[in-house]
Every structure is written in C-alpha cells, then in structure tokens.
Amino acid sequence: MMKPSTELDYRRRIARVIEAILLEPGAPHTLDSLAAVAHLSPYHFHRIYRALAGESVVETVQRLRLAQAAQRLTDASSRVTAVAHDAGYNSPQAFARAFRGFTGVTPSEFKARQKHLATPAASRRSGAAANVADAANIVDAAHQPDAADAADANANLATNPDDGRRSLWPAVELAQIAPIDVLCLRHDGPIATIGQTFRDLLHMLRCEDDAHTVRRVGICVRDTALKGSFRYLAGVVASPDVALHETPPVPVEPLRVDGGLYAIHRLVGPYALIAPTFRALYGVWLPQSGYAPDTRPALELYRGAARAGLQRACVTDLMIPIRRD
C-alpha cells in the first residue's frame, strides 16, 4: 500500500498526463511520450497509471478523443469527417466504428439526438409520468408533480421528428424533488478524473463493496468567485447503510441539496457524454422551454456503477434546477 504522500504525488503526475491529452487529444500520444510527462519510466508509468486511473493510458486516450468528438458533434455546423480527422482517425468509417462502440450510436445518430433537444417536441412532450416518479424514487424523495408544469410535459413519449413515429428519443421531464442529504467529497482536477474521486469517497466511507448499490450523485455548484466556472462534488446519498449521524472522515462533508423543480433528462451512454448533453440542454432546450435556470446546483444521479466494457449501457439522470421565467 502506498504512503499517502506518495499516492498524492502520483495522482498529480497522472493529472498532468490527462491534461496533456486533453490539450491535444488527436496528437500521436504514446506510452513513452506520456510517461515522460509524468517523469516516470514507461514500465512504472503503465502500472501506476492503471492502478490509479482504473484503465490503461491507451484506453484513456481513446475515451478522451471520443468524448471531445462528442462535444464537437453537439454543434449543428460540425462535420463528421472533420471531427474524425481532428480526433486522430484516418477515416470517417474507423471513427464511426469507434464512436459506436463507445456510445452505442453512430456519430450521425448522436447529432440527431442532440438536435432533437432543440425541437418543440422535446420541450413539450417527454417520457411517461411514471418515469418522473421513478426519477424521484432514486433519492427516496416523494415528488409532488406540479400539474401546471408537468401535465403536458410528461403526457407522451417523445416523437422522432424525422419519421413522426413514437420512439425513445431524448426527452426532458419535469418533477418536484424533495431535499437530498448527501455525503460529498470535492473533486480537484480535470473532469476526466472524476471517477477516481468517487472511488476515493467510497473508500473513505468504507462502502467500496457496495459500489453497485449505493446511490451516487454528482453535484455541480457554481463558483461565485469565478464567473463561468463551477465546483464539482462527488456524493453518496445518505441511507441506513451510509448514515449521516456518524461523523464523516475528513475531507468528506455532509450537504443538504435543496429540493424544488427540476428538468430531468435520462442519458444512456458513457459518462463522457454527460458534459456535451448538459451543454445541449442548457444551450438549446432551456432557452426555449419557458423556464429559467435556478440557483440550486445541477445534479447527476448515477443509476448503478459503470462496469468494464459496458460503459455505453450506463444510465444517468441529468437534472437541471429550473423556475418559471
């Protein structure tokens, strides 16, 4: 087992590597070049990186390339060919295969899903009302649907604008959520290392063995001291197994997230798609929804834990706090 000071040093080195990849995801990164960034031998770098990141550096490079590609594909003017080239792929076909393996959909299908959030159907019609109750149940909070807000929004399944058929396209649902008690750990570093912060939190709370049953929540808090930025808190919803009456270990802190009206979009796919999907919701859906963003934090409710090789099957409820405009 590493000394805490040694582990902290290694984590900082790994963070520098991830930042280097994020700076130029399409660059020809190699094990040797990234080991040099970490000031470690390739042999030790490979072992340390996998131990701390939970995946190989090659897997990280591919994931970050595809995640940034997904960010670009949310732009309606982006071209798949250009995005593929900038992500380091020699052909659109190779990029499409990798993207589909990562997300479960092709780049064109992903663009269509994001575009659908801009249609009136996504604003007025969404998943069945029962799904909203389920969204509230994940935090053991009884919701009180606002008849004026939710009746029309939750009446029907979304309609595919291209063929008029009812289908499970991305939808936005409205629900009143009660306050949520959470034990949380502040994340420091790139978005790509949030998973490690969750692992640290579960370790501190001694519930690593329950990783697939504890209810994890990401809390995005606006940083009032720095415009346009936010703080990210990795959290676990309090329960009989994760109790608040016990003094949490430092630096874990208890937090109560205020309840209220939320717009909820269920994302099925790798966690790397969370950022581009939030971007589409805030940039496209929200301005035409008739609602304004509230000052409460946005939430990411994780349904279960990611399993190796099954990232595209991850289910995350993205929740935007809203109020009547």
N, C-alpha and C positions, 0 to 999 in steps of 0.2 A: 504494500500500500504506500502511495506517495505521501511525502510530507506536505502539509497544506501550502507552504511557501513554494515548494517545487511545482505542485499542481497549478498554483496561480500563475507562476512563470510560464508554464507550458500553455495554459489557456490563453495568455496574452500573445504568445507566439502563434498559436492557431488562429486567433482573431486577426492578426496581421496577414496571415495567409489568405483567409477568407476575404478580407478587404482588398487584397491584391487581385483575387479572382473577380470580385465584383467590379473592380475598376475597369478591367478588360476581360470580360467573360469569353469573348471569341478568340483571344490570344492563344498561341500554341503552348499552353501550360503543360509542364512535365513534372514528374516526381522530383527530378533533380532541381529544376528551377524553383519549385515551391519549397523544397527542403532548404534551399539557400535563403529564401525569405525568412524562414523560421530559424535560421542559423543552427540547423541540425543536420546530421548525416542522413542521406536518403533512407538508410536502413532503420535508424531510430525514429526518424520523422514518420515513416509509414506506420510503425507500430503505435507511436504516441498519438498520432492523428486519429487512427481508428478507435483507440481506447477512449479518447475524449470526445470525438465527434459522433461516434456510433456508426460510421461509414468510412469507406476509403476516400482518399482525396480525389481519385478519379470519379467516383460517384458524386462527390460534391461539385466538381467542375461541371459535369453534365447537368445536374439538378439546377445549379445557378444559371447556366446558359439557357435552359428551357424556361426557368422562372422569369428571367429578364425578357425572353422572347414573348412570353405570355403578357408581360407588362406592355410591350410594344404593340401586341395584337389587339389590345383594347382600344387603340387609336384607329378610328374608322378609315383613315387615309393610309394606314400601313399596308405594305405589300408583302405577302408571304415569302416571295423569292428573296427580297432584300433582308427580311428578318432572319431567314435561314442562313444567308451568307454571313451576316454580322454575328450570328451565334456560332460560327465556325463549322457549318455543314457545307459539304461540297455540292449538294443538290437539294432542291425542294423535296424530292422523294425521300431522301435519307432523313431530312429534318422532320417530315410528316410522320415517318415511322417512329422516330424517337419521341416526338411530341405526343403521339397517340399512346405509346407505351407508358408515358409519364402521366398523362391526364385522362386517358380513356376516350378522348375525342381527337379528331384531326384539327389542324390549325384553322381551316375554313369553318368547321363546326364550332370551334371555340369563338371565332369572330362573330358568328351568327348568334351565339348565346349571349355574348356581351351586347351586341346590337339590340337584341330583344329587350334588354332592360330599358332601352330608350323609347319603346313603343308604348302607346296608351294602354295596351293590354296588360303590360307588366305593372302599371301604376294602379289600374282599377280592378284587375282580376288576378287572383292568385290561387294558392292551394286551398284545399278544403278546410273549413273551420276546425275540424278535428285535429288538423296538423298544428294549428296555433295552440290548442290546448296541450298538445304533446311538447311543443317548444317550451311552454311554461313548466311542464312537469319535470323537465330535466334538472331544474333547480329546486324542485319540491316547492314551487311557489304557485299558489292558485291565482290564475289570471281572471280579470273581470273584463271581458270584451266590451269595448265601447261601441254601442250599437251604431252611433253616427259615423264612427271611424272605420269599424271593421266589417259591417254587414256586407257592403258591396265589395270591399277588397278581398274578402275571404269566401265569396259566393261560389266561385267556379275554378276549375283548373285553368291554367294559362293556355292560350291558343297559339299555335305555331303560326306566325304571320305569313310564312311563305306558302303554306298549303291550306290554312284555315282549319286544320284538324286539332282536336283537343289532345294535348300531349304534356309531358312533364318537363316543360321548358322552365328556365329560371323564373321564379316568381317572388314577389315581396308580400309578406303577410304582416298584419298589424296585431299587436297584442299588448295588454297591460300586464306588466311583470312586477311582482312584489319585490321588496328589498332582498338582496342576496348577501349572506355572510360568507366571507372568503378569507383564507389564509394565503398570503401572497409574498412573492419574492421579486424584487426589482431586477429587471434584465438590463445588463450593461453590455454593449457590443452590437455587432451587426444583426439584422433581422434573421439572417441565416443561422444564427447560433441560439435562437430562442428555445429550440428543443432541448439543448443542454441545460438551460435554466430550469425548465420543467423537471428534468431528471434530478438536478440538484435539490429542487424543492421537495420532490417525493422522497429523496434520500434523507433530507433533514427531518421530514415528518414521519420517517420510518414506515412508509407505505409503498415502497418500490414493488413489493409483491402484489399489490392491489392496483397496479398501473392501469389495468384494463377495466376496473370497476369504479375507481374514484372519478369524480366529475371535475374535469379541468376547465378552467376559464382563463382566457387572455383578456386583460383589461387595458384599454388604450386611453391614457389620460393626457389631455392637452397640457403642454408645458407653458404656463402663462408667462414665464420669464423669457421664453424664446419663441417668437412668433413662428407658426408653421411647423413646430416640432411637437413631439409627444413622448411621454414616458410609457414604457410597457411593463406591466406587472403580470408575472405568471402566477396563477392562482389555483387553489383547490377549494371547491365548495364545501363548507362545513357540514358535517354529518355526524351521526353517532360514532363512526369509525375515525373521523377527522374532527375532533372536538375543539371548540373554541374556549372551553373553560380551563383547559390546560395552557400554561404559559408557553407560547411558541418559541422555538430556539432562534436566537439572533442569527441572521438578519431577517427572519420571517416575521411578518407583521399581520395582525388582523385588520380587516377592512370591511365596512358595510357599503355595498353598492346600492345607491338609491333606486327604488322602483320607478315605474312610470310607463309611458307609451313607447314602444319600440317597433321599428320596421325590421322584420326578420327575413333573411334570405338563406335558404339551406344550400350550402355548397357541397357537392360531391366531387372529390378530387384531391390531389395532393395539397398539403398545407402551403406550398409555394404559390398557389393560386389565390390565397386569401388577399394579398395586397392588391393585385390587379382587379379582383372582384370588388373590393371595397372602393377602389378608385372609380369603377363604373357606377356603383351605387351612389356614391357621393357626387360624382361629376355629371351623371346622366339622369338617374332615376329621381334623386332628391329634388333638384331644381324644378321639375315639372310635376311633382307629387302633390303640391298644395301644402306641404309641411316644411318646417324649418328645423335645422339641427338643434338639439337641446345641449345644455352644458354638461349633462351626465356623460360618463365615459362610454365609448363604443365597446362592445363585448364580442368575444369569440368563444362560443360554447362548443367544446370538443365532445363528440359522441364516440366514446371508446378511445383506444390508443392505436397509433399507427403500427402496422405490422410490416416486417420486412417483405418487400415485393408486392405489397398491397396498398401502396400509397394512393393510387387513383381511386380506391374504394373508401377513403377517409370521408367522414361526414362531419361538417362543421356548420353550426348556426351562426351567421354573421348578424349582429344586432346593432342597429343604429338608433340612438336615442332621438326622438322627434317630439315636436309640439306643433300645434296649429299655427300656421303662418299668419 
